[in-house]
Amino acid sequence: MGDRVPRTVGGRAGADSGPAAGARPPVITSDEPGSFARGVLADRHPALVQQVRAAFPYGRREHEALDALLDEITDGVVRPLAPEDHDHADWAAWGRTCFGRSWFEVPFLWAESYFYRRLLGAVGYFGSLGEGPWRGVDPFAPFKRAELRGDAVEEELRALDALADAPAAERATALLHASLWGNRADLGFRVSAPERAAAEDVVSALVADDSASLWRLLPVGGPSTVAVVADNAGRELIPDLVLIDHLLAHRHARRVVLHVKPYPYYVSDAMTADVVDCLRRLTEAPGEAGRIGGRLWRAMGTGDLEVRTHPFFCAPLPYEEMPDDLRGEFAGATLTVLKGDLNYRRLVGDRPWDATTPFAARTAYFPGAVAALRTLKSDVVVGLERTALDTLEHSGAAWRTSGTHALIQVRA
């Protein structure tokens, strides 16, 4: 699948790299009691093991493997993959300084990524020597499908009917914000007068808004190729697809490449199968949603919309370490849009930056124009104005991690 993913970050997992390495804060770990990172490893991961266990009628082997993983992440030390695992060499290199240590002491980004790799191994997703009854069965599929078939999605799809006749600029803003907020924003939040207050709340919750710069990069009728690196499936992927349809239908983009994960990752991250599920959900819907689904389905056939994946998207590495083939793909795009919190952490680096650090400086390495659409669900943030930051810090709210705030940042 193109070039191999780099084997290390600057020679070891979580190491500094590059000429400005000395000025960088250390990578985030999970060893601080009460920290967001600590809560993810201590609470969220053990709970997820039990949820996955209950979602499928796994056999004794899978239950024993889940028990062992649960013991390890709560009371044990990080153990390497088995030598016969297909990606043993990669993880051995990425985690060369992590094995034998507490999960809470190693880089947070690495620990999260490795947890999901180990969880997939425990339930037999990769099989054994190419075989196994649970090979290729997404352990998170029940959660994704339940959300996709829920009442909230039904309401949001119906809202598209009212939005269909809105002026192009208003429609563009609404769809951009819906894609940004994912499962928080209603697709119709700007359609009717009673919802104006909600629209104002959404705008005021933006800690940074470079949306004007984004649209300047994508003028109507230009020969633009837009790369979109997806985040979550289900209810969050549908707004992404609706926005992609708008870009194509209104000629902001001649072609869109949607990048997804090669295997299940971070519970709800989108794979090709999830794109297909969302497209089917759209095409089966009445009204404008069905028309959008039909256009996207046809765009797949003509190549105007293409889905791609790469092993790097499931690697515990920052985008600074992306392989040459992926770098070349992004360099060929007019704009690359990175969705979601994890992509943001990998884009700017999973470190406790001063929040006023310029976004352009942290993304200067990226091969071409890049935009981040992200609801804040972790500590990392850059590119804020000092006055806005002071207001947020004095609010007393957990604005960095609660999902109540978001940002649109662009480096042209």
Contacts in CASP RR format, 6 or more apart in sequence:
PFRMAT RR
TARGET T0000
AUTHOR 0000-0000-0000
METHOD contacts of the structure
MODEL  1
MGDRVPRTVGGRAGADSGPAAGARPPVITSDEPGSFARGVLADRHPALVQ
QVRAAFPYGRREHEALDALLDEITDGVVRPLAPEDHDHADWAAWGRTCFG
RSWFEVPFLWAESYFYRRLLGAVGYFGSLGEGPWRGVDPFAPFKRAELRG
DAVEEELRALDALADAPAAERATALLHASLWGNRADLGFRVSAPERAAAE
DVVSALVADDSASLWRLLPVGGPSTVAVVADNAGRELIPDLVLIDHLLAH
RHARRVVLHVKPYPYYVSDAMTADVVDCLRRLTEAPGEAGRIGGRLWRAM
GTGDLEVRTHPFFCAPLPYEEMPDDLRGEFAGATLTVLKGDLNYRRLVGD
RPWDATTPFAARTAYFPGAVAALRTLKSDVVVGLERTALDTLEHSGAAWR
TSGTHALIQVRA
1 262 0 8 1.000
1 309 0 8 1.000
1 310 0 8 1.000
1 311 0 8 1.000
2 310 0 8 1.000
2 323 0 8 1.000
2 325 0 8 1.000
3 323 0 8 1.000
3 324 0 8 1.000
3 325 0 8 1.000
3 326 0 8 1.000
4 311 0 8 1.000
4 323 0 8 1.000
5 90 0 8 1.000
5 311 0 8 1.000
5 312 0 8 1.000
5 315 0 8 1.000
5 317 0 8 1.000
5 323 0 8 1.000
6 315 0 8 1.000
6 317 0 8 1.000
6 321 0 8 1.000
6 322 0 8 1.000
6 323 0 8 1.000
7 89 0 8 1.000
7 90 0 8 1.000
7 93 0 8 1.000
7 94 0 8 1.000
8 15 0 8 1.000
8 93 0 8 1.000
8 94 0 8 1.000
8 96 0 8 1.000
9 15 0 8 1.000
9 17 0 8 1.000
9 94 0 8 1.000
9 317 0 8 1.000
9 318 0 8 1.000
9 321 0 8 1.000
10 16 0 8 1.000
10 17 0 8 1.000
10 321 0 8 1.000
11 17 0 8 1.000
12 95 0 8 1.000
12 96 0 8 1.000
12 97 0 8 1.000
13 94 0 8 1.000
13 95 0 8 1.000
13 96 0 8 1.000
13 97 0 8 1.000
13 98 0 8 1.000
13 106 0 8 1.000
13 107 0 8 1.000
13 110 0 8 1.000
13 316 0 8 1.000
14 27 0 8 1.000
14 107 0 8 1.000
14 109 0 8 1.000
14 110 0 8 1.000
16 22 0 8 1.000
16 24 0 8 1.000
17 320 0 8 1.000
17 321 0 8 1.000
24 351 0 8 1.000
25 351 0 8 1.000
25 352 0 8 1.000
25 353 0 8 1.000
26 351 0 8 1.000
26 352 0 8 1.000
27 107 0 8 1.000
27 108 0 8 1.000
27 109 0 8 1.000
27 349 0 8 1.000
27 350 0 8 1.000
27 351 0 8 1.000
28 37 0 8 1.000
28 107 0 8 1.000
28 108 0 8 1.000
28 109 0 8 1.000
28 350 0 8 1.000
28 351 0 8 1.000
28 352 0 8 1.000
28 379 0 8 1.000
28 380 0 8 1.000
29 37 0 8 1.000
29 104 0 8 1.000
29 105 0 8 1.000
29 106 0 8 1.000
29 107 0 8 1.000
29 108 0 8 1.000
30 37 0 8 1.000
30 38 0 8 1.000
30 39 0 8 1.000
30 40 0 8 1.000
30 41 0 8 1.000
30 42 0 8 1.000
30 103 0 8 1.000
30 104 0 8 1.000
30 105 0 8 1.000
30 108 0 8 1.000
30 111 0 8 1.000
31 38 0 8 1.000
31 102 0 8 1.000
31 104 0 8 1.000
31 105 0 8 1.000
32 38 0 8 1.000
35 379 0 8 1.000
36 378 0 8 1.000
36 379 0 8 1.000
36 400 0 8 1.000
36 401 0 8 1.000
37 108 0 8 1.000
37 378 0 8 1.000
37 379 0 8 1.000
38 104 0 8 1.000
40 108 0 8 1.000
40 112 0 8 1.000
41 73 0 8 1.000
41 103 0 8 1.000
41 104 0 8 1.000
41 108 0 8 1.000
41 111 0 8 1.000
41 112 0 8 1.000
41 115 0 8 1.000
42 74 0 8 1.000
42 104 0 8 1.000
45 73 0 8 1.000
45 115 0 8 1.000
46 70 0 8 1.000
46 73 0 8 1.000
46 74 0 8 1.000
48 119 0 8 1.000
48 267 0 8 1.000
49 66 0 8 1.000
49 69 0 8 1.000
49 70 0 8 1.000
49 73 0 8 1.000
49 119 0 8 1.000
50 70 0 8 1.000
51 143 0 8 1.000
52 66 0 8 1.000
52 119 0 8 1.000
52 123 0 8 1.000
52 139 0 8 1.000
52 140 0 8 1.000
53 63 0 8 1.000
53 66 0 8 1.000
55 139 0 8 1.000
55 142 0 8 1.000
55 143 0 8 1.000
56 123 0 8 1.000
56 134 0 8 1.000
56 137 0 8 1.000
56 139 0 8 1.000
56 142 0 8 1.000
58 66 0 8 1.000
58 123 0 8 1.000
58 134 0 8 1.000
62 122 0 8 1.000
62 123 0 8 1.000
62 124 0 8 1.000
62 134 0 8 1.000
65 121 0 8 1.000
65 122 0 8 1.000
65 123 0 8 1.000
65 124 0 8 1.000
66 122 0 8 1.000
66 123 0 8 1.000
68 122 0 8 1.000
69 118 0 8 1.000
69 119 0 8 1.000
69 122 0 8 1.000
72 78 0 8 1.000
72 79 0 8 1.000
72 103 0 8 1.000
73 103 0 8 1.000
73 115 0 8 1.000
76 102 0 8 1.000
76 103 0 8 1.000
77 99 0 8 1.000
77 100 0 8 1.000
77 101 0 8 1.000
77 102 0 8 1.000
77 103 0 8 1.000
78 98 0 8 1.000
78 99 0 8 1.000
78 100 0 8 1.000
78 101 0 8 1.000
78 102 0 8 1.000
78 103 0 8 1.000
78 106 0 8 1.000
78 111 0 8 1.000
78 114 0 8 1.000
79 99 0 8 1.000
79 100 0 8 1.000
80 88 0 8 1.000
80 91 0 8 1.000
80 92 0 8 1.000
80 95 0 8 1.000
80 99 0 8 1.000
81 87 0 8 1.000
81 88 0 8 1.000
81 91 0 8 1.000
81 92 0 8 1.000
81 117 0 8 1.000
81 118 0 8 1.000
82 88 0 8 1.000
84 129 0 8 1.000
85 91 0 8 1.000
85 121 0 8 1.000
85 126 0 8 1.000
86 126 0 8 1.000
87 117 0 8 1.000
90 315 0 8 1.000
91 114 0 8 1.000
91 117 0 8 1.000
94 110 0 8 1.000
94 315 0 8 1.000
94 316 0 8 1.000
94 317 0 8 1.000
95 106 0 8 1.000
95 110 0 8 1.000
95 114 0 8 1.000
97 106 0 8 1.000
98 106 0 8 1.000
98 107 0 8 1.000
98 110 0 8 1.000
98 111 0 8 1.000
98 114 0 8 1.000
103 111 0 8 1.000
103 115 0 8 1.000
104 111 0 8 1.000
107 316 0 8 1.000
107 350 0 8 1.000
108 350 0 8 1.000
109 316 0 8 1.000
109 318 0 8 1.000
109 345 0 8 1.000
109 346 0 8 1.000
109 350 0 8 1.000
110 316 0 8 1.000
112 266 0 8 1.000
112 316 0 8 1.000
113 265 0 8 1.000
113 314 0 8 1.000
113 315 0 8 1.000
113 316 0 8 1.000
114 316 0 8 1.000
116 264 0 8 1.000
116 265 0 8 1.000
116 266 0 8 1.000
116 314 0 8 1.000
117 314 0 8 1.000
119 139 0 8 1.000
120 126 0 8 1.000
120 139 0 8 1.000
120 263 0 8 1.000
120 264 0 8 1.000
121 127 0 8 1.000
123 134 0 8 1.000
123 137 0 8 1.000
123 139 0 8 1.000
124 132 0 8 1.000
124 134 0 8 1.000
124 135 0 8 1.000
125 134 0 8 1.000
125 135 0 8 1.000
125 136 0 8 1.000
125 137 0 8 1.000
125 138 0 8 1.000
125 139 0 8 1.000
125 263 0 8 1.000
125 264 0 8 1.000
126 135 0 8 1.000
126 136 0 8 1.000
127 134 0 8 1.000
127 135 0 8 1.000
127 136 0 8 1.000
136 263 0 8 1.000
138 144 0 8 1.000
138 264 0 8 1.000
138 271 0 8 1.000
138 273 0 8 1.000
139 264 0 8 1.000
140 264 0 8 1.000
140 267 0 8 1.000
140 268 0 8 1.000
143 267 0 8 1.000
143 268 0 8 1.000
144 233 0 8 1.000
144 234 0 8 1.000
144 268 0 8 1.000
144 274 0 8 1.000
144 277 0 8 1.000
145 277 0 8 1.000
147 153 0 8 1.000
147 183 0 8 1.000
147 234 0 8 1.000
147 235 0 8 1.000
147 268 0 8 1.000
148 233 0 8 1.000
148 234 0 8 1.000
148 235 0 8 1.000
148 238 0 8 1.000
148 277 0 8 1.000
148 278 0 8 1.000
148 281 0 8 1.000
149 281 0 8 1.000
152 183 0 8 1.000
152 235 0 8 1.000
153 234 0 8 1.000
153 235 0 8 1.000
153 238 0 8 1.000
153 281 0 8 1.000
155 186 0 8 1.000
156 178 0 8 1.000
156 186 0 8 1.000
156 187 0 8 1.000
156 188 0 8 1.000
156 235 0 8 1.000
156 238 0 8 1.000
156 239 0 8 1.000
157 187 0 8 1.000
157 238 0 8 1.000
157 281 0 8 1.000
157 282 0 8 1.000
157 285 0 8 1.000
157 289 0 8 1.000
158 289 0 8 1.000
159 186 0 8 1.000
159 187 0 8 1.000
159 188 0 8 1.000
159 191 0 8 1.000
160 187 0 8 1.000
160 188 0 8 1.000
160 242 0 8 1.000
160 287 0 8 1.000
160 288 0 8 1.000
160 289 0 8 1.000
160 292 0 8 1.000
161 287 0 8 1.000
161 288 0 8 1.000
161 289 0 8 1.000
162 188 0 8 1.000
162 191 0 8 1.000
162 192 0 8 1.000
163 171 0 8 1.000
163 174 0 8 1.000
163 175 0 8 1.000
163 187 0 8 1.000
163 188 0 8 1.000
163 190 0 8 1.000
163 191 0 8 1.000
163 288 0 8 1.000
164 288 0 8 1.000
166 174 0 8 1.000
166 190 0 8 1.000
166 191 0 8 1.000
168 250 0 8 1.000
170 190 0 8 1.000
171 246 0 8 1.000
172 215 0 8 1.000
172 246 0 8 1.000
172 250 0 8 1.000
172 252 0 8 1.000
173 190 0 8 1.000
173 211 0 8 1.000
174 187 0 8 1.000
174 188 0 8 1.000
174 189 0 8 1.000
174 190 0 8 1.000
174 191 0 8 1.000
175 187 0 8 1.000
175 239 0 8 1.000
175 242 0 8 1.000
175 243 0 8 1.000
175 246 0 8 1.000
176 211 0 8 1.000
176 214 0 8 1.000
176 243 0 8 1.000
176 373 0 8 1.000
176 408 0 8 1.000
177 185 0 8 1.000
177 189 0 8 1.000
177 190 0 8 1.000
177 202 0 8 1.000
177 203 0 8 1.000
178 185 0 8 1.000
178 186 0 8 1.000
178 187 0 8 1.000
178 188 0 8 1.000
178 189 0 8 1.000
178 239 0 8 1.000
178 242 0 8 1.000
178 243 0 8 1.000
179 239 0 8 1.000
179 240 0 8 1.000
179 242 0 8 1.000
179 243 0 8 1.000
179 339 0 8 1.000
179 373 0 8 1.000
180 373 0 8 1.000
180 374 0 8 1.000
180 375 0 8 1.000
180 406 0 8 1.000
180 408 0 8 1.000
181 202 0 8 1.000
181 239 0 8 1.000
181 375 0 8 1.000
181 406 0 8 1.000
182 232 0 8 1.000
182 235 0 8 1.000
182 236 0 8 1.000
182 239 0 8 1.000
182 375 0 8 1.000
183 232 0 8 1.000
183 235 0 8 1.000
183 236 0 8 1.000
184 375 0 8 1.000
184 403 0 8 1.000
185 202 0 8 1.000
185 239 0 8 1.000
186 195 0 8 1.000
186 198 0 8 1.000
187 239 0 8 1.000
187 242 0 8 1.000
188 195 0 8 1.000
189 195 0 8 1.000
189 198 0 8 1.000
189 199 0 8 1.000
189 202 0 8 1.000
190 196 0 8 1.000
190 199 0 8 1.000
203 209 0 8 1.000
205 404 0 8 1.000
205 405 0 8 1.000
205 406 0 8 1.000
206 405 0 8 1.000
206 406 0 8 1.000
206 407 0 8 1.000
206 408 0 8 1.000
207 376 0 8 1.000
207 381 0 8 1.000
207 384 0 8 1.000
207 388 0 8 1.000
207 392 0 8 1.000
207 399 0 8 1.000
207 405 0 8 1.000
207 406 0 8 1.000
207 407 0 8 1.000
208 359 0 8 1.000
208 383 0 8 1.000
208 384 0 8 1.000
208 385 0 8 1.000
208 388 0 8 1.000
208 407 0 8 1.000
208 408 0 8 1.000
208 409 0 8 1.000
209 407 0 8 1.000
209 408 0 8 1.000
210 371 0 8 1.000
210 408 0 8 1.000
210 409 0 8 1.000
210 410 0 8 1.000
211 408 0 8 1.000
213 410 0 8 1.000
213 412 0 8 1.000
214 335 0 8 1.000
214 371 0 8 1.000
214 408 0 8 1.000
214 410 0 8 1.000
215 252 0 8 1.000
216 412 0 8 1.000
217 224 0 8 1.000
217 334 0 8 1.000
217 335 0 8 1.000
217 369 0 8 1.000
217 371 0 8 1.000
217 410 0 8 1.000
217 412 0 8 1.000
218 224 0 8 1.000
218 226 0 8 1.000
218 247 0 8 1.000
218 252 0 8 1.000
218 253 0 8 1.000
218 334 0 8 1.000
218 335 0 8 1.000
219 252 0 8 1.000
220 250 0 8 1.000
220 251 0 8 1.000
220 252 0 8 1.000
221 251 0 8 1.000
221 252 0 8 1.000
221 254 0 8 1.000
222 251 0 8 1.000
222 252 0 8 1.000
222 254 0 8 1.000
223 254 0 8 1.000
223 334 0 8 1.000
224 252 0 8 1.000
224 253 0 8 1.000
224 254 0 8 1.000
224 255 0 8 1.000
224 334 0 8 1.000
224 335 0 8 1.000
225 253 0 8 1.000
225 254 0 8 1.000
225 255 0 8 1.000
225 256 0 8 1.000
225 257 0 8 1.000
225 332 0 8 1.000
225 333 0 8 1.000
225 334 0 8 1.000
226 244 0 8 1.000
226 247 0 8 1.000
226 252 0 8 1.000
226 253 0 8 1.000
226 255 0 8 1.000
226 256 0 8 1.000
226 257 0 8 1.000
226 333 0 8 1.000
226 334 0 8 1.000
226 335 0 8 1.000
226 336 0 8 1.000
226 337 0 8 1.000
227 256 0 8 1.000
227 257 0 8 1.000
227 259 0 8 1.000
227 329 0 8 1.000
227 330 0 8 1.000
227 333 0 8 1.000
227 335 0 8 1.000
227 336 0 8 1.000
227 337 0 8 1.000
228 240 0 8 1.000
228 244 0 8 1.000
228 256 0 8 1.000
228 257 0 8 1.000
228 258 0 8 1.000
228 259 0 8 1.000
228 336 0 8 1.000
228 337 0 8 1.000
228 339 0 8 1.000
229 259 0 8 1.000
229 313 0 8 1.000
229 336 0 8 1.000
229 337 0 8 1.000
229 338 0 8 1.000
229 339 0 8 1.000
229 343 0 8 1.000
230 237 0 8 1.000
230 240 0 8 1.000
230 258 0 8 1.000
230 259 0 8 1.000
230 260 0 8 1.000
230 261 0 8 1.000
230 269 0 8 1.000
230 270 0 8 1.000
230 275 0 8 1.000
230 339 0 8 1.000
231 269 0 8 1.000
231 270 0 8 1.000
231 339 0 8 1.000
231 340 0 8 1.000
231 341 0 8 1.000
231 342 0 8 1.000
231 343 0 8 1.000
232 268 0 8 1.000
232 269 0 8 1.000
232 270 0 8 1.000
232 339 0 8 1.000
232 340 0 8 1.000
233 268 0 8 1.000
233 269 0 8 1.000
233 270 0 8 1.000
233 271 0 8 1.000
233 274 0 8 1.000
233 277 0 8 1.000
233 278 0 8 1.000
234 268 0 8 1.000
234 270 0 8 1.000
234 274 0 8 1.000
234 277 0 8 1.000
234 278 0 8 1.000
236 268 0 8 1.000
237 270 0 8 1.000
237 274 0 8 1.000
237 275 0 8 1.000
237 278 0 8 1.000
238 278 0 8 1.000
238 281 0 8 1.000
238 282 0 8 1.000
240 258 0 8 1.000
240 339 0 8 1.000
241 275 0 8 1.000
241 278 0 8 1.000
241 279 0 8 1.000
241 282 0 8 1.000
241 292 0 8 1.000
241 293 0 8 1.000
241 296 0 8 1.000
242 282 0 8 1.000
242 292 0 8 1.000
244 253 0 8 1.000
244 256 0 8 1.000
244 258 0 8 1.000
244 296 0 8 1.000
244 305 0 8 1.000
245 292 0 8 1.000
245 293 0 8 1.000
245 295 0 8 1.000
245 296 0 8 1.000
245 299 0 8 1.000
246 252 0 8 1.000
247 253 0 8 1.000
247 256 0 8 1.000
248 256 0 8 1.000
248 295 0 8 1.000
248 299 0 8 1.000
248 304 0 8 1.000
248 305 0 8 1.000
249 295 0 8 1.000
253 334 0 8 1.000
254 304 0 8 1.000
255 303 0 8 1.000
255 304 0 8 1.000
255 305 0 8 1.000
255 306 0 8 1.000
256 299 0 8 1.000
256 304 0 8 1.000
256 305 0 8 1.000
256 306 0 8 1.000
257 305 0 8 1.000
257 306 0 8 1.000
257 307 0 8 1.000
257 308 0 8 1.000
257 329 0 8 1.000
257 333 0 8 1.000
258 275 0 8 1.000
258 305 0 8 1.000
258 306 0 8 1.000
258 307 0 8 1.000
258 308 0 8 1.000
259 307 0 8 1.000
259 308 0 8 1.000
259 309 0 8 1.000
259 310 0 8 1.000
259 313 0 8 1.000
260 269 0 8 1.000
260 270 0 8 1.000
260 271 0 8 1.000
260 272 0 8 1.000
260 274 0 8 1.000
260 275 0 8 1.000
260 307 0 8 1.000
260 308 0 8 1.000
260 309 0 8 1.000
260 313 0 8 1.000
261 269 0 8 1.000
261 270 0 8 1.000
261 271 0 8 1.000
261 309 0 8 1.000
261 313 0 8 1.000
261 314 0 8 1.000
262 271 0 8 1.000
262 309 0 8 1.000
262 310 0 8 1.000
262 311 0 8 1.000
262 313 0 8 1.000
262 314 0 8 1.000
263 271 0 8 1.000
263 314 0 8 1.000
264 271 0 8 1.000
265 313 0 8 1.000
265 314 0 8 1.000
266 342 0 8 1.000
269 342 0 8 1.000
271 309 0 8 1.000
272 307 0 8 1.000
272 309 0 8 1.000
275 307 0 8 1.000
279 293 0 8 1.000
279 296 0 8 1.000
279 297 0 8 1.000
279 300 0 8 1.000
282 289 0 8 1.000
282 290 0 8 1.000
282 292 0 8 1.000
282 293 0 8 1.000
282 294 0 8 1.000
282 296 0 8 1.000
283 290 0 8 1.000
283 293 0 8 1.000
283 294 0 8 1.000
283 297 0 8 1.000
284 290 0 8 1.000
285 293 0 8 1.000
296 305 0 8 1.000
299 305 0 8 1.000
300 306 0 8 1.000
300 307 0 8 1.000
308 329 0 8 1.000
310 323 0 8 1.000
310 325 0 8 1.000
310 326 0 8 1.000
312 322 0 8 1.000
312 323 0 8 1.000
312 326 0 8 1.000
317 346 0 8 1.000
318 346 0 8 1.000
318 347 0 8 1.000
318 349 0 8 1.000
318 350 0 8 1.000
319 346 0 8 1.000
319 347 0 8 1.000
319 365 0 8 1.000
319 366 0 8 1.000
320 349 0 8 1.000
320 365 0 8 1.000
322 330 0 8 1.000
327 367 0 8 1.000
328 367 0 8 1.000
330 336 0 8 1.000
330 366 0 8 1.000
330 367 0 8 1.000
330 368 0 8 1.000
330 370 0 8 1.000
331 367 0 8 1.000
331 368 0 8 1.000
332 367 0 8 1.000
332 368 0 8 1.000
333 368 0 8 1.000
333 369 0 8 1.000
334 369 0 8 1.000
335 369 0 8 1.000
335 370 0 8 1.000
335 371 0 8 1.000
336 366 0 8 1.000
336 368 0 8 1.000
336 369 0 8 1.000
336 370 0 8 1.000
336 371 0 8 1.000
337 370 0 8 1.000
337 371 0 8 1.000
337 372 0 8 1.000
337 373 0 8 1.000
338 344 0 8 1.000
338 347 0 8 1.000
338 370 0 8 1.000
338 371 0 8 1.000
338 372 0 8 1.000
338 373 0 8 1.000
338 374 0 8 1.000
339 373 0 8 1.000
339 374 0 8 1.000
340 372 0 8 1.000
340 373 0 8 1.000
340 374 0 8 1.000
340 375 0 8 1.000
341 374 0 8 1.000
341 375 0 8 1.000
341 376 0 8 1.000
341 377 0 8 1.000
341 378 0 8 1.000
343 372 0 8 1.000
343 374 0 8 1.000
344 372 0 8 1.000
344 374 0 8 1.000
344 380 0 8 1.000
345 378 0 8 1.000
345 380 0 8 1.000
347 362 0 8 1.000
347 363 0 8 1.000
347 366 0 8 1.000
347 370 0 8 1.000
347 372 0 8 1.000
348 359 0 8 1.000
348 362 0 8 1.000
348 363 0 8 1.000
348 380 0 8 1.000
348 382 0 8 1.000
349 362 0 8 1.000
349 380 0 8 1.000
350 380 0 8 1.000
351 380 0 8 1.000
352 379 0 8 1.000
352 380 0 8 1.000
353 362 0 8 1.000
353 380 0 8 1.000
353 381 0 8 1.000
353 382 0 8 1.000
354 382 0 8 1.000
355 381 0 8 1.000
355 382 0 8 1.000
355 383 0 8 1.000
355 384 0 8 1.000
355 389 0 8 1.000
356 382 0 8 1.000
356 383 0 8 1.000
356 384 0 8 1.000
356 385 0 8 1.000
356 386 0 8 1.000
356 389 0 8 1.000
357 382 0 8 1.000
357 383 0 8 1.000
358 382 0 8 1.000
358 383 0 8 1.000
359 372 0 8 1.000
359 382 0 8 1.000
359 383 0 8 1.000
359 409 0 8 1.000
359 411 0 8 1.000
360 411 0 8 1.000
362 382 0 8 1.000
362 383 0 8 1.000
363 370 0 8 1.000
363 411 0 8 1.000
364 411 0 8 1.000
366 411 0 8 1.000
369 410 0 8 1.000
369 411 0 8 1.000
369 412 0 8 1.000
370 410 0 8 1.000
370 411 0 8 1.000
371 408 0 8 1.000
371 409 0 8 1.000
371 410 0 8 1.000
371 411 0 8 1.000
372 407 0 8 1.000
372 408 0 8 1.000
372 409 0 8 1.000
372 410 0 8 1.000
373 406 0 8 1.000
373 407 0 8 1.000
373 408 0 8 1.000
374 406 0 8 1.000
374 407 0 8 1.000
374 409 0 8 1.000
375 403 0 8 1.000
375 405 0 8 1.000
375 406 0 8 1.000
376 399 0 8 1.000
376 400 0 8 1.000
376 401 0 8 1.000
376 402 0 8 1.000
376 403 0 8 1.000
376 404 0 8 1.000
376 405 0 8 1.000
376 406 0 8 1.000
376 407 0 8 1.000
377 401 0 8 1.000
377 402 0 8 1.000
377 403 0 8 1.000
378 400 0 8 1.000
378 401 0 8 1.000
379 400 0 8 1.000
379 401 0 8 1.000
381 400 0 8 1.000
381 407 0 8 1.000
383 409 0 8 1.000
384 392 0 8 1.000
392 399 0 8 1.000
392 405 0 8 1.000
397 404 0 8 1.000
398 404 0 8 1.000
399 405 0 8 1.000
END
